């Protein structure tokens, strides 16, 4: 079984500042890793994913994440945030040999202050 | 592309009634659909996985008779909450995948907020 821990439930940041949202996972098998964003009363939108290859993954809206196998982490970063980035962010994993079942972390509420 | 439509977006009903939520893939064929439940300010919990034409696979602790899932076509899956009670109030989200194995993408609907009075 897999588990995902997002270390920060809330992250307040000033506009144009950099941000890092932390994600650690636990799994006995190899996994794929994902970051999703959820705006109020909406479903989830995929920001980026790591399937294989380069450990630095670039996604939409200027976000990137780095897969660190030794630390079992997949932290999300953005060098300069905007007000529109205010949302809930979820880290998720799925087994590489599994049935696409996603296991989500608890979520991190990113609030951008002007 | 890859649009998933979920309907209704919000429903309020009396305790004891049954509620049906639809999930449609508008521009692709969804081999697999997933149903999630999200409590306020919490993460998504997978309820069940459905493949077109076969019975849904429910996660441990999810009542099959309470949450009926039908995936009758490659573009439509439905979740029926039977004899709903206030504790069933939640945000329900579906996702659909065109397949492609474990690397295949999941596309999410906008969710349905269910409130049982």
Interface residues (C-beta under 8 A of the other chain):
Chain A: X32 X36 X41 X42 X43 X44 X45 X46 X51 X90 X94 X95 X96 X97 X98 X99 X100 X101 X102 X103 X104 X105 X106 X107 X109
Chain B: X4 X6 X9 X32 X34 X41 X42 X43 X44 X45 X46 X49 X93 X95 X97 X101 X102 X103 X104 X105 X106 X108 X109 X110 X111 X113
